Structure formats: C-alpha cells, structure tokens
Amino acid sequence: MTTVESSRVLGEAAPPLHQRKKHLSPRLRATAALSYLILIALALVYIYPFLISIAGSFKTDADATQNPLTLLPATWSFRAYERLFTTVPLLQWTANSAFITVIVTLGRVFFDSLAGYALSRLRFRGRSVIFAAIIAVMAVPNVVLLIPRFLILKELGLYNSFAGMIIPIMVDAAGIFIMKQFFESIPVSVEEAARIDGAGIFRTFWSVVLPMARPALVTLFILSFQGSWNEFAHFVVSRSNPALNTLTTGVASLTSGELGNGNQYPLQLAAAVLMSIPVAVLFFIFQRRIMNTTGGAEKG
C-alpha cells in the first residue's frame, strides 16, 4: 500500500505534491524528462508553421521569397495588413463567414442533439441501421461527396445562395455520434421523474437531459464553430459569386498576380493569421470544458 493510499485509509490528508515528487526514483524522473522533451519537440513541429505565418505577414514580397522560413523579417512591413483593409474585401468575407458560422453552429448543436437523443433513448425499428449509416458517413472522405453535392444544389436551385452554403452542413455525423454517446452515459432514472410529472419527450430532453449534457454541448459548439469557420471544399462547390466569398475561399483567391505583382505571400499569410484568431480565442476560452466531456454525466 502506498503512502497516498494509507493516508486515505487512516483518514489523513495526502502528502503535498512536492513531497511526493521527492520520492520519485531517478528512472521515473528521467522518463518524465524525456516525455516532456518529446512533447516540446512535437509542440514546436505544430507551432513553427504558425510562427512562420506570423513572421511572413510582416515581410516584404522579396523577403518572403528569399527567406521564407526565417522568423525575423529583414525589414518589418505592415503593407500586407494595410492592403487587407483597403484593396481586399476582407470585411465582406468576414461578415459572410460569421453569418454562416453562427447559423451552422447553432443548427448543428440543436439538430445533432435531437438526433443523438433520439438514437440513444427512443426505441424504434431501424435505429441500429440508422446509427450504422451515420458511422458509415463518417468514414466517407468529404471530397467524394463534392460533385454529388454540387449537382443536388444545382437541381434544387440553391447554387450561389446562402441557403446552399448553409443547409448541407447544418447536420454533422460526428456531432450526432458525440451526443449519442454522451446521452447514453446519463442514467435513464433522471428522466423518469420528469415523465411521472407529465413531461413529454421533447420537454424531458430540453429541460432535464440537455442541461446535463453541457460538457458535450460545449465540445460540439467548438467543433462546429471551427469546422464551419474553416470550411473550404463545400463553399467551393456551392457558389461561384465573389460576393458570397468566405474567408477561406477569399484567402484562396489571393493568388499570384490577382491583386498586383509579386507572390502575395505576406498578403495571404496576413489574411490567414487574422482568420485564425477567432477560433484560437474560442478554443483557449473553452479548452478546459472540452477536456472534461464526461464530467456532466458522472455528476448527473
């Protein structure tokens, strides 16, 4: 029996963390140090491209071409950011992205929750088949569905419209799977009292079960926001009107020669940096809630 376990048996407080660290063997300390070094190296691998984007946005076209991987610009320039707010319709792209993202995120949270609750609680014929189909959809690469999606939007008259950009992505198979799995971790007994009081299925779902699923809802909200904000492939096939450009399709249009001479690297990188700020802020605000996705079910 360890020191921590014996202290729990005797009703005593566990020793402080710094005292427990003193009892670590040299082998465990070396393993921990090696683990931290590996994690730091992996973090640098993921962070370095983003640092290059930030540094490149403050470079001139010539400097970005000659020294693309350096983190310190030879000459600091804010020209790229000035052009974004003068010659580039960045505000229009941002407004389109924000409008689509808000509607898609709210739609996914609501409809995915409804579908997840129905698949976890309601007993109906073909339920397992539907759930298997949802899992199958998750396994299909998104690029395979682009052409059929384009043809359907053209036939329904939704091409080049906000409706065509929003409706096909308002329900997400991964979101349904997340909510179904979380609802199944909530005891059925918490709903029995509501049914005894006369609450219907939707009232039980809305007033009893959904508040308990707050951790899963937060996770679904973040994933839906990030997915719709960064969506690119669907917006390429659902519109061709430049007025409907989002940040992703707009930044992709900033190719060489389109807005002047030069490679446009600083301009594209500056737009990419600004585009990533909302998602980064949202993630850092809710990161603890994302990591504790099972806390609500256990507390319930």
C-alpha positions as CSV (number, residue, x, y, z in Angstrom):
1,M,0.0,0.0,0.0
2,T,1.4,3.4,-1.0
3,T,1.7,6.5,1.2
4,V,-1.2,8.1,-0.5
5,E,-3.5,5.1,-0.1
6,S,-2.5,4.5,3.5
7,S,-3.3,8.1,4.3
8,R,-6.7,7.8,2.8
9,V,-7.4,4.7,4.8
10,L,-6.4,6.4,8.0
11,G,-8.5,9.5,7.2
12,E,-5.4,11.7,6.9
13,A,-4.6,14.2,4.2
14,A,-2.4,13.1,1.4
15,P,1.1,14.5,1.4
16,P,1.7,17.6,-0.7
17,L,2.7,17.2,-4.4
18,H,6.2,18.5,-3.8
19,Q,6.8,15.9,-1.1
20,R,5.6,13.1,-3.4
21,K,7.9,14.2,-6.2
22,K,10.9,13.8,-3.8
23,H,10.1,10.0,-3.6
24,L,10.4,9.6,-7.4
25,S,13.2,7.3,-8.5
26,P,15.9,8.6,-10.9
27,R,14.5,6.3,-13.6
28,L,11.0,7.9,-13.3
29,R,12.5,11.3,-13.3
30,A,14.4,10.5,-16.5
31,T,11.3,9.1,-18.1
32,A,9.3,12.2,-17.2
33,A,12.1,14.5,-18.5
34,L,12.3,12.5,-21.8
35,S,8.5,12.7,-22.1
36,Y,8.5,16.5,-21.7
37,L,11.2,16.8,-24.3
38,I,9.3,14.8,-26.8
39,L,6.1,16.8,-26.1
40,I,8.0,20.1,-26.5
41,A,9.5,18.9,-29.8
42,L,6.1,17.9,-31.1
43,A,4.7,21.2,-30.0
44,L,7.4,23.0,-31.9
45,V,6.6,21.0,-35.0
46,Y,3.0,22.2,-34.9
47,I,3.7,25.7,-33.8
48,Y,6.5,26.5,-36.1
49,P,4.4,26.8,-39.3
50,F,2.1,29.2,-37.5
51,L,5.1,31.3,-36.4
52,I,6.3,31.4,-40.0
53,S,2.8,32.7,-41.0
54,I,3.0,35.5,-38.4
55,A,6.6,36.4,-39.4
56,G,5.8,36.2,-43.1
57,S,2.9,38.6,-42.8
58,F,5.3,41.3,-41.7
59,K,7.7,40.7,-44.6
60,T,8.0,42.3,-48.0
61,D,7.3,40.2,-51.1
62,A,11.0,40.0,-51.8
63,D,12.0,39.0,-48.3
64,A,9.2,36.4,-48.1
65,T,10.5,34.8,-51.3
66,Q,14.2,34.8,-50.4
67,N,13.8,33.9,-46.7
68,P,10.5,32.1,-46.3
69,L,11.4,30.2,-43.2
70,T,13.1,32.9,-41.1
71,L,11.2,34.1,-38.1
72,L,12.6,37.7,-38.1
73,P,11.8,39.8,-41.2
74,A,14.8,41.6,-42.7
75,T,12.5,44.7,-43.0
76,W,9.4,45.0,-40.9
77,S,6.4,45.9,-43.1
78,F,2.7,46.4,-42.4
79,R,1.9,46.8,-46.0
80,A,0.1,43.4,-46.1
81,Y,-2.3,44.3,-43.3
82,E,-2.9,47.7,-44.9
83,R,-3.9,46.1,-48.2
84,L,-6.2,43.7,-46.5
85,F,-8.4,46.6,-45.2
86,T,-8.1,48.7,-48.4
87,T,-7.8,46.7,-51.6
88,V,-9.1,43.4,-50.4
89,P,-12.8,43.0,-49.4
90,L,-11.8,41.3,-46.1
91,L,-14.7,42.8,-44.1
92,Q,-17.2,41.3,-46.5
93,W,-15.6,37.9,-46.3
94,T,-15.5,38.1,-42.6
95,A,-19.2,39.1,-42.4
96,N,-20.1,36.2,-44.7
97,S,-18.1,33.7,-42.7
98,A,-19.5,35.0,-39.4
99,F,-23.1,34.8,-40.7
100,I,-22.7,31.2,-42.0
101,T,-20.7,30.1,-39.0
102,V,-23.3,31.3,-36.4
103,I,-26.2,29.7,-38.2
104,V,-24.4,26.4,-38.9
105,T,-23.1,26.2,-35.3
106,L,-26.5,26.7,-33.8
107,G,-28.1,24.3,-36.2
108,R,-25.6,21.6,-35.5
109,V,-25.9,22.0,-31.8
110,F,-29.7,21.7,-31.9
111,F,-30.2,19.1,-34.6
112,D,-27.2,16.9,-33.6
113,S,-28.5,16.9,-30.0
114,L,-32.0,15.9,-31.1
115,A,-30.7,13.2,-33.3
116,G,-28.3,11.9,-30.7
117,Y,-31.1,11.8,-28.1
118,A,-33.4,10.0,-30.4
119,L,-30.8,7.4,-31.2
120,S,-29.9,6.9,-27.5
121,R,-33.3,6.9,-25.9
122,L,-36.1,6.3,-28.4
123,R,-36.8,2.7,-29.3
124,F,-37.9,2.4,-32.9
125,R,-37.4,0.0,-35.8
126,G,-34.3,0.5,-37.8
127,R,-32.5,2.5,-35.1
128,S,-29.3,0.4,-35.3
129,V,-29.4,0.7,-39.1
130,I,-29.6,4.5,-39.0
131,F,-26.7,4.6,-36.5
132,A,-24.6,2.3,-38.7
133,A,-25.3,4.6,-41.6
134,I,-24.1,7.6,-39.6
135,I,-20.9,5.8,-38.8
136,A,-20.5,4.9,-42.5
137,V,-20.9,8.6,-43.5
138,M,-18.1,9.5,-41.1
139,A,-15.9,7.1,-42.9
140,V,-16.5,8.6,-46.3
141,P,-14.0,11.3,-47.4
142,N,-15.6,14.6,-47.9
143,V,-14.1,15.1,-51.3
144,V,-16.1,12.1,-52.6
145,L,-19.4,13.9,-51.9
146,L,-18.4,17.3,-53.5
147,I,-19.7,16.6,-57.1
148,P,-23.0,14.9,-56.0
149,R,-23.5,17.8,-53.6
150,F,-22.9,20.3,-56.4
151,L,-25.4,18.5,-58.7
152,I,-28.0,18.4,-56.0
153,L,-27.6,22.1,-55.2
154,K,-28.0,23.0,-58.9
155,E,-31.1,20.8,-59.3
156,L,-32.7,22.4,-56.2
157,G,-31.9,25.9,-57.3
158,L,-29.7,26.5,-54.2
159,Y,-26.5,27.1,-56.0
160,N,-24.9,30.6,-55.4
161,S,-27.0,31.3,-52.4
162,F,-26.5,31.3,-48.6
163,A,-29.1,28.6,-48.3
164,G,-27.0,26.3,-50.5
165,M,-23.9,27.1,-48.4
166,I,-25.6,26.6,-45.0
167,I,-28.2,23.8,-45.3
168,P,-26.0,20.9,-46.4
169,I,-23.6,21.3,-43.4
170,M,-26.2,22.1,-40.7
171,V,-26.1,18.5,-39.5
172,D,-22.9,16.6,-38.8
173,A,-22.5,12.9,-38.4
174,A,-19.6,13.3,-36.0
175,G,-21.8,15.6,-33.8
176,I,-24.6,13.1,-33.7
177,F,-22.2,10.4,-32.7
178,I,-20.7,12.6,-29.9
179,M,-24.1,13.5,-28.5
180,K,-25.5,9.9,-28.7
181,Q,-22.5,8.5,-26.8
182,F,-22.8,11.2,-24.1
183,F,-26.6,10.8,-23.7
184,E,-26.1,7.1,-23.2
185,S,-23.8,7.8,-20.2
186,I,-26.6,9.7,-18.4
187,P,-28.7,7.4,-16.3
188,V,-32.3,6.8,-17.5
189,S,-33.6,7.3,-14.0
190,V,-33.1,11.0,-14.2
191,E,-35.8,11.2,-16.8
192,E,-38.3,9.0,-15.0
193,A,-39.3,11.7,-12.5
194,A,-40.0,14.1,-15.4
195,R,-42.2,11.6,-17.1
196,I,-44.1,10.9,-13.9
197,D,-44.8,14.7,-13.7
198,G,-46.3,14.5,-17.2
199,A,-43.4,15.9,-19.2
200,G,-43.3,14.8,-22.8
201,I,-40.3,13.5,-24.7
202,F,-39.2,16.9,-26.0
203,R,-39.8,18.6,-22.6
204,T,-37.7,15.9,-20.9
205,F,-35.0,16.3,-23.5
206,W,-35.0,20.1,-23.3
207,S,-35.4,20.7,-19.6
208,V,-33.8,17.6,-18.0
209,V,-31.3,15.9,-20.2
210,L,-29.9,18.7,-22.3
211,P,-28.7,20.8,-19.3
212,M,-26.8,17.7,-18.0
213,A,-25.1,17.4,-21.4
214,R,-23.4,20.8,-21.1
215,P,-19.8,19.5,-21.5
216,A,-20.8,17.6,-24.7
217,L,-22.6,20.7,-25.9
218,V,-19.6,22.9,-25.4
219,T,-17.4,20.4,-27.3
220,L,-19.9,20.2,-30.1
221,F,-20.2,24.0,-30.2
222,I,-16.4,24.4,-30.5
223,L,-16.0,21.7,-33.1
224,S,-19.0,23.1,-35.1
225,F,-17.7,26.6,-35.0
226,Q,-14.2,25.6,-36.0
227,G,-15.5,23.3,-38.8
228,S,-17.8,25.8,-40.3
229,W,-15.4,28.8,-39.9
230,N,-12.6,26.8,-41.7
231,E,-14.9,25.1,-44.2
232,F,-13.5,25.3,-47.7
233,A,-14.4,22.4,-50.0
234,H,-18.2,22.8,-49.7
235,F,-18.0,26.6,-50.3
236,V,-16.0,26.0,-53.5
237,V,-18.8,23.8,-55.0
238,S,-21.8,25.7,-53.6
239,R,-21.1,29.1,-55.0
240,S,-19.2,31.0,-57.7
241,N,-20.3,34.5,-57.0
242,P,-17.4,36.6,-55.5
243,A,-20.0,38.4,-53.3
244,L,-20.5,35.1,-51.4
245,N,-16.8,34.6,-50.7
246,T,-16.0,33.5,-47.2
247,L,-12.6,34.0,-45.5
248,T,-11.4,30.6,-46.7
249,T,-12.4,31.0,-50.3
250,G,-11.4,34.6,-50.3
251,V,-7.9,33.9,-49.0
252,A,-7.5,31.1,-51.5
253,S,-8.3,33.7,-54.3
254,L,-5.3,35.8,-53.3
255,T,-3.1,34.1,-55.8
256,S,-0.1,35.5,-57.6
257,G,-0.9,38.3,-59.9
258,E,-4.5,38.7,-58.9
259,L,-4.1,41.8,-56.9
260,G,-0.8,43.1,-58.4
261,N,2.7,41.9,-59.0
262,G,4.6,39.7,-56.6
263,N,4.0,36.4,-55.0
264,Q,1.5,37.8,-52.5
265,Y,2.9,35.6,-49.7
266,P,2.7,38.3,-47.0
267,L,-0.9,39.2,-48.0
268,Q,-2.0,35.6,-47.9
269,L,-0.3,34.9,-44.6
270,A,-1.7,38.1,-43.0
271,A,-5.2,37.1,-44.0
272,A,-4.6,33.6,-42.7
273,V,-3.3,34.9,-39.3
274,L,-6.4,37.2,-38.9
275,M,-8.7,34.3,-39.9
276,S,-7.3,32.0,-37.2
277,I,-7.8,34.5,-34.3
278,P,-11.5,33.8,-33.6
279,V,-11.0,30.0,-33.5
280,A,-7.9,30.3,-31.3
281,V,-9.6,32.6,-28.8
282,L,-12.7,30.4,-28.6
283,F,-10.6,27.3,-28.1
284,F,-8.5,28.9,-25.3
285,I,-11.6,30.1,-23.5
286,F,-13.3,26.7,-23.5
287,Q,-10.4,24.3,-23.6
288,R,-11.0,23.0,-20.1
289,R,-14.6,22.2,-20.8
290,I,-13.6,20.3,-24.0
291,M,-11.2,18.1,-22.0
292,N,-13.9,17.3,-19.4
293,T,-16.5,16.0,-21.7
294,T,-17.6,13.2,-19.3
295,G,-17.9,15.3,-16.2
296,G,-21.6,16.2,-16.7
297,A,-22.7,12.6,-17.0
298,E,-20.8,11.5,-13.9
299,K,-22.1,14.3,-11.8
300,G,-25.6,13.6,-13.0
